[in-house]
Amino acid sequence: MSGQYKQTPTRYGVVLFPGFQALDVFGPLDVLNNLSRTTPLEFVTLAATLDPVSTKIEAPGRIGQSVVPTHTFADCPDDLEVLLVPGGLGSRDDAITAPIVEFLKRIFPKLRYLLTVCTGSAIVAMSGLLDGKRATSNKRSWDWVVSQGPAVNWVRRARWVVDENIWTSSGVSAGIDLTFAFIADQYGEETAKRLADIAEYVRNTNASDDPFA
């Protein structure tokens, strides 16, 4: 297990915002759901309000799904250990990201680990938490992401990147590979293999192997 902690984390949360990318959230969460069959976990969904949060950005013909948060950013549990920040089209809206950025600044010192998927790393970069650190993101949005954090050491050719207690992944499905890598680091490689087998998922275990870079 990496870092200073000897016990595996059990308290997880995810940030939701209008226009979040569905697989950014539900790919990693499906892995955690399966992990919780044998390892008891706690999980919260966090948003600016308790109103349902949709993946959809309003436009003719668009479909989406909504999730009801369990907590707002204001009443996030103090003992949260691992926070996941997804990406999505909503990450480009300043009105949407502003409360997330403030929440991240406040909660990060209390976290053991911060994980991002896709343009979720751009949101974290806006907070300054990635300054001086290595990170990656969605390659289709690369130029925009990099512009959100000029002091970040962006790594283009990477499926995921780990810098101290911050894990960032490339676009969308890369979040699943990051999650399995995190599971292997925290709970052991055999656990990660077992969970991948349950999902019938072929893992990319090489963090530098990014065919989309």
N, C-alpha and C positions, 0 to 999 in steps of 0.2 A: 504494500500500500504506500502511495506517495504521500509526501507532506509530513506534518508533525502529529497527525492523529493516529491513534491506535485502534479506535473503534470505527466500524463501518457506519456511514450515515444512514439515517432512517427517516428523516423529515425533509420532504421535497416540496417544491412549489414551482408553478409556471406562471409567467406573465402573459396576460391576454390583452389584446387591443383590437379595435375594428380593423379588419383587413389583414389579420394574421394568417400565415400560410398553414393550412390544415396539417400537412404531413410534418412540418417543422415541430408541431406539438404532439400529434397522435402517434408518429413513429416512435419517438423516445418513450412516450407514455405507455405504449403497448409493451415495450420491453420492461418497464417498471411494474406494470400490472402483473406480468408473468413472474417477475422477481418476487413480488409480494406473496406469491403462493407458498414460498418457503422461507422468506425473510420478511417479517412484519414491517410494514412501512406506514408512514403518515403522509398525506398529500393534500395540498391546497391549491386552488386556482385563484389568481389575483388579478384585479383590474381596477380601473379608476372608480367605478361604481359597481353596484351589485346587479345592474341591468344585464340581460343576456348580451354576449359579445359575439358578433358574427364574423366569419371569414370573408364575407362578401363586401366588396367596394361597390357602392351603388352605381349601376350602369345597366342599360337595357340588355336583357338576356342573361345577365349574370346570375348564377346560383351560389348558395353558400349554406353553411351550417352554423348554428349558434351554440355557445356554451354558457351556462350560468355560473358566474364566479362564486366561490365560497367566502372570499374576503376581499376587501378593498385594500389599496396600498396603505391607507391610513391605519388599518387594524390588522396588518400582517402579523402573524405570530412571531414573537421575539426569538423563539428557539429554532426557526427555520435554518436548515443546514445547507441545502443545495437548491439553487434557483436556476431555472431554465428560461432563457429569453429567446423567443422565436423571431423569425423575420416575416416578411410579407409586404404587400403593397402599402399597408398602413404605416410602415416604418418611414415612409417618405413625407408624412404629414406632420408638420411641426406641432399642430394642436394636439395630435394624438401622442406624440413622443415626449412632449414636455413633462407631463406628470410621471412618465416612466423614468425619465432621466433623473428627476428629483428623488424618486423612490429608490433608484439604484444607488445614488450617492449616500442615502441614509442607511440602507440595509446592508450594503456590501461589507462594512467592517464587522458585521455580526455573522456573515456567512462563512462556511467552510469552503464551498466551491460555487463558482458561477459558470454556467454552461450557456453557450449561445449556438444557435443554428441559423445559417443563411445570413440575411441582413440584420439579424439580432445583434451581431457584432457591431454594426453601424450605430445602433441605439446605445450600446455600451460605450462606444468610442465618443459619442456626443457628451457623455458624462465625465470624460477625462480619465476613467478608470483603466483604459488601455494604454494610456500615454507611456511610452518607453517599453512597452511589452510587445511580444510577437503575437500575431493574430491572423486569421484568415476569414474569408467570407465567400458569398456567392460570386462566381466568376462572370456571370451575365450582368451583374450590377457592380462590377469591380471598381470602375472609375468613380462612381458616385460614393460607394462605401469609403474608399480611400480619402475622398475629399472631406468626409465627416470626422476623420481623425488623422490629421497630418503629422502628429507626433507619435503615431503608432508604427511599429515595425511590421508592416503588412507582408505576409508570406503568400505569394500567389500560388505556387505549386505546392499545395497541401490539401489533403482531404480533411484533416483537422490539425490543430496546433494546441499545445499545452504550454502555458507559461505560468509557473507557480500554481496558484489555485484557480486560474481562469482557463477554461477549455473553450475553444471556438472552432466551429466547423464551416465547411464550404456549404454549397447550396442544398436546401431541401432534404433529399435522401441522405446526404452526408451526415445529417444529424443522427441517423440510426447507427452509422458506423462509429461516430463519436460516443454514442451512448454505450454501445458494446465495449468500446475501448475503456470507457470510464468504469463500467461494471467489472471488466477484467482487472483494472487497477485497484479497485476498492474491494471487490468480493472474490477475486480469483479468476484465472483464465478458465478453469473448468466450469465455473458458473456461467461465464459468458458463452462458452461453447454450448452448454445445455440450453440456455435461453435462445440462442440462435437456431438450434435444432428444433425447439418448440415452434418457432416462427417460420421454419423452413427458409431461413434467410442465409444467403452466402455473404459472409462478412468481407469487407476490405480491411485487412489488419495492418496495412502499411500506410501510416499517416502521410507520407510524402507521395503516395501514388494517387494522383488526381488527373484523370483523363480529360477533365474539362478546363484545366488551366491553360 
